[in-house]
Amino acid sequence: MTFENLQVMENLSFQVEHNEIVAIIGPSGCGKTSLLNMVAGLQTPTTGTIEVSGEATSFIFQDDRLLPWRTVWDNIALVGQTDDKVAIQGLIDAVGLSGFEHYYPCQLSGGMQKRCGIARAFYYNSQLLLMDEPFQGLDYCLRREMLQMLLTVWETHRQSILFVTHEIDEALLVAHRILVLSKRPSTILETFTLPPHNQRTLADPTLLAVRQKVIEAIT
Ligand SMILES: Nc1ncnc2c1ncn2[C@@H]1O[C@H](COP(=O)(O)OP(=O)(O)OP(=O)(O)O)[C@@H](O)[C@H]1O
């Protein structure tokens, strides 16, 4: 991918399996957002190809992009094919927005808007979920709750997820695989495969060892 004279990526190649959660970590400006944009079809690679099997892709952007004239409930309901009130309420409860169903985005805090965007992305029944630092700006406890919710929703829907984050611990807790990108022009420096989710705690020596290797790779 090259923007005018700026080469952002070169020889970058990987595959995401069905049901797989892949975290992408890399230095600021190495092209992580551009990569997600290309997978979503919002940008076209200068050379090379991207193949996505299945049609439904949802995207959680760094900013939440809610419709300001719709309430929390309506922002979420809008993306569903059926009006599944139980599912909508379940997601609103899960992201901690119970009682705010009829609030408009301008009446919510930044973190609440973000959580509404997350609920909306989960309500859209996609086979591929693209997440660009989705929990940035949320406090530590909420981040952990959101990660747990992500895994709970994934257990049900089993979609493939490409998850860009600057937080190594987030990647360690949710991903099946972590790809570490190099500085621009970026390529894949290292790939780490992680143990099954039910065996994960950050104190686990296996995860600590991966953590150390990720830190070594990005520094
Ligand atoms: N539409 C565009 N036109 C020109 N340059 C662009 C465009 N989009 C991104 N870039 C450039 O491509 C590079 C990668 O940007 P990108 O946002 O993909 O990085 P990133 O890894 O997601 O960064 P961060 O971690 O800081 O969010 C940057 O140098 C940016 O200036």
Ligand as a Chemical Component Dictionary entry (heavy atoms), coordinates in Angstrom:
data_LIG
# 
_chem_comp.id                   LIG 
_chem_comp.type                 NON-POLYMER 
_chem_comp.pdbx_formal_charge   0 
_chem_comp.three_letter_code    LIG 
# 
loop_
_chem_comp_atom.comp_id 
_chem_comp_atom.atom_id 
_chem_comp_atom.alt_atom_id 
_chem_comp_atom.type_symbol 
_chem_comp_atom.charge 
_chem_comp_atom.model_Cartn_x 
_chem_comp_atom.model_Cartn_y 
_chem_comp_atom.model_Cartn_z 
_chem_comp_atom.pdbx_ordinal 
LIG N1  N1  N 0 -5.879 8.350 3.047  1  
LIG C1  C1  C 0 -4.584 8.542 3.285  2  
LIG N2  N2  N 0 -3.855 9.349 2.503  3  
LIG C2  C2  C 0 -2.521 9.529 2.715  4  
LIG N3  N3  N 0 -1.836 8.918 3.691  5  
LIG C3  C3  C 0 -2.515 8.100 4.497  6  
LIG C4  C4  C 0 -3.919 7.869 4.349  7  
LIG N4  N4  N 0 -4.311 6.984 5.311  8  
LIG C5  C5  C 0 -3.223 6.707 6.035  9  
LIG N5  N5  N 0 -2.146 7.373 5.556  10 
LIG C6  C6  C 0 -0.783 7.276 6.069  11 
LIG O1  O1  O 0 -0.464 5.902 6.185  12 
LIG C7  C7  C 0 0.301  5.659 7.354  13 
LIG C8  C8  C 0 -0.383 4.593 8.173  14 
LIG O2  O2  O 0 -1.590 5.125 8.736  15 
LIG P1  P1  P 0 -2.541 4.210 9.614  16 
LIG O3  O3  O 0 -3.607 5.093 10.159 17 
LIG O4  O4  O 0 -2.945 3.039 8.824  18 
LIG O5  O5  O 0 -1.536 3.764 10.770 19 
LIG P2  P2  P 0 -1.808 2.994 12.159 20 
LIG O6  O6  O 0 -0.809 1.916 12.262 21 
LIG O7  O7  O 0 -3.241 2.603 12.246 22 
LIG O8  O8  O 0 -1.493 4.158 13.204 23 
LIG P3  P3  P 0 -1.970 4.382 14.718 24 
LIG O9  O9  O 0 -1.476 3.205 15.514 25 
LIG O10 O10 O 0 -1.275 5.649 15.085 26 
LIG O11 O11 O 0 -3.471 4.514 14.703 27 
LIG C9  C9  C 0 0.436  6.998 8.078  28 
LIG O12 O12 O 0 1.707  7.510 7.815  29 
LIG C10 C10 C 0 -0.654 7.880 7.454  30 
LIG O13 O13 O 0 -0.232 9.211 7.387  31 
# 
loop_
_chem_comp_bond.comp_id 
_chem_comp_bond.atom_id_1 
_chem_comp_bond.atom_id_2 
_chem_comp_bond.value_order 
_chem_comp_bond.pdbx_ordinal 
LIG N1  C1  SING 1  
LIG C1  N2  SING 2  
LIG C1  C4  DOUB 3  
LIG N2  C2  DOUB 4  
LIG C2  N3  SING 5  
LIG N3  C3  DOUB 6  
LIG C3  C4  SING 7  
LIG C3  N5  SING 8  
LIG C4  N4  SING 9  
LIG N4  C5  DOUB 10 
LIG C5  N5  SING 11 
LIG N5  C6  SING 12 
LIG C6  O1  SING 13 
LIG C6  C10 SING 14 
LIG O1  C7  SING 15 
LIG C7  C8  SING 16 
LIG C7  C9  SING 17 
LIG C8  O2  SING 18 
LIG O2  P1  SING 19 
LIG P1  O3  DOUB 20 
LIG P1  O4  SING 21 
LIG P1  O5  SING 22 
LIG O5  P2  SING 23 
LIG P2  O6  DOUB 24 
LIG P2  O7  SING 25 
LIG P2  O8  SING 26 
LIG O8  P3  SING 27 
LIG P3  O9  DOUB 28 
LIG P3  O10 SING 29 
LIG P3  O11 SING 30 
LIG C9  O12 SING 31 
LIG C9  C10 SING 32 
LIG C10 O13 SING 33 
# 
